[in-house]
Amino acid sequence: MKRRSFVQKATAASLGLGLTTQSLNSEASVRKKTMQFTATVEENRLQFFSEAISEPIKIVHIADTHLFRDDERGLPYQEYSNRMSKAYNQTTHFQTGASINPEIAFEQALVHAEESEADLITLIGDIFSFPSEAAIEWVLSRMEKINIPYVYTAGNHDWHYEGMEGTLEDLRDTWIEKRLLPMYQGNNPLMYAYDVKGVRFLIVDNSTYQINDDQLAFFKKQVATGLPLVLMVHIPMYAPGKPVSFGCGNPDWGAASDGNYKIERRMRWPESGHTPTTINFHKEVFSAPNLIGVFAGHIHRFSMEMIKGKPQIVTDDNASGGYLDIDFLPMETKDKELIF
């Protein structure tokens, strides 16, 4: 598969942002203060500096590996997996241009996580091209060996057997229960939180492009804690000027803009577009005073947007070697005096 273009030259950006958040000393506290942070981006390396961060945190963010490993257990499902089992057999590395494949790319990202002593690995959707038992078992075995905590949420391909009848929600529920459940390590597959050194990572499944009432209530509850929050979703949140692939909360999302339902052999997106809950989720996310940023995948290319002063960063696809190397770091006094 021909590689989509990546930013070849180093791209650097510095963003000075002011957020209002509650005191970090107690989740019950209602005392307000201003949380300032700066973000820098250079190729796939990101650094967030904030006075709200007390210890360095290293995250390796992976999405869109599209693993296609399968065995005899997948034979009864070949009519549903045939196209995606061939889609990413060979790719081109996003930086070097060398030939690579998804398994090698995934292993390389894990090696980086080990060598950099990452605090957390985030597997944020389309790790699998279809819900293959062999591929899921392979990932579980790799994650067990490296002994680094990880979080996972599904992408739209992880649970999708193309041509299988059912709504997107029903198919997601079915194949999470049948195949993907071990990836969640006992967490709610649709939403959960993971704390690392005072920063709370929220993992929310939007792999149907939609958000349900429970997920919206969960997000509001997390905002009310006042803790610094990082949101992880597979499908990027809509930003003005972005195409329908930035589909969560996109006002143009719906049947009229669904150009892939035939090739993906699935139900067409609804004529009515997004539910009010999904639209409200978008509003809540970018109104959250203690949100540091949103991290996503899905589009297979690096992207960064600013929505109401909140950054959204999308990783290049791991199938082509992409991942994000993210550091959350305390703000040094000299930098606070210079910038703020």
Phi, psi and omega in degrees: 000132180292134184283133171290154185290144175240160177297107186286321179269154180301127177252121181240136177219141175239129184234116176264117188234141176246123179240145173263127181221164176281165177304139181274356184285335182208133179295336181274351184293145177245004180292132183261148170206166182270128175255118180258140172211157178235141178237137174237144182229129175217109189052239183260015179254128180236144175228129175245124179247130181206147174290344178280351180260123185263335180223150177298140178231128179249126179237137170247116189254120186234135174211156172062050173285324178058051176294139185235009178307137181210167177214197185299337178293340180271354182302318180294349184248009186299328179295338180262340184252356191303312184293310184287340177290346180248357191289327187230033181298325179219132180228178178245129184300136187294339180253314188269338185080001180285157177290139182208169174223165188302321181294316178297317181298318179295316179299319181295321178295321179292322177299317178299318179300319179293312184295328181268003179054053181298146175277336185199142170249130180250116178258100195245064165092149184053035169296331179242148177278342176193164188282067180282128178299319182296317180293318179297315179297323179297314179296315180302320180293322179292319182291327178293324184288325187278342173060040172241133179302146177217157173236155183218141165222154184281150167257178184292340177269335185305324184248008189257114165265112188296129179095351178284134184287147177138159174289162179300319181295317181293318179294321177299311181300318183298310187276340167296313182295318185280327190231314193273347190307320180300335180296337185272352174054039177090356179278160174296122183298336184267341181189135172195168181239148177222123184264135175226109173050044175092353176254134182256121178264125180256123181250113186234128181278113172240032187290349171266005186077353185244163178238139179261175185299320180296321180293321178296316179296320177300314182296317179299320179296321180291322177299321182294342178291335183080356179290152172298129186243143171233125181262130177245118177223151179286308183272126184300150172288146181297141172229140180309134180091351182269154182284181186292345175296336169276072201264357182269106184090011181284121182295344179264000182287135179156188186303320184295333182256005183273092182269356187246002187295331180287311182293327178274354177050061180221172176295142179289148175301152187292147177301326184282353181076210184291153171287156175303327179297318179296317178297318179294324177300314179303315180296318181294320181300310187271005170255355183292118185291337184254017177277122176282318181179174178241136176237135187216187178217226168080317189270354175065028173202151179295140178206147173220129179234156172242122180236113182053038178082002180255129180277141168240126181239129181247131182276151167296158185289138179291337176303331178253023175091000184282148170192164177254134177256104192244132174240130169254121192230147174297148177275121179287152182303316182299326181283321177299319181291326182283316189268321187248000000 
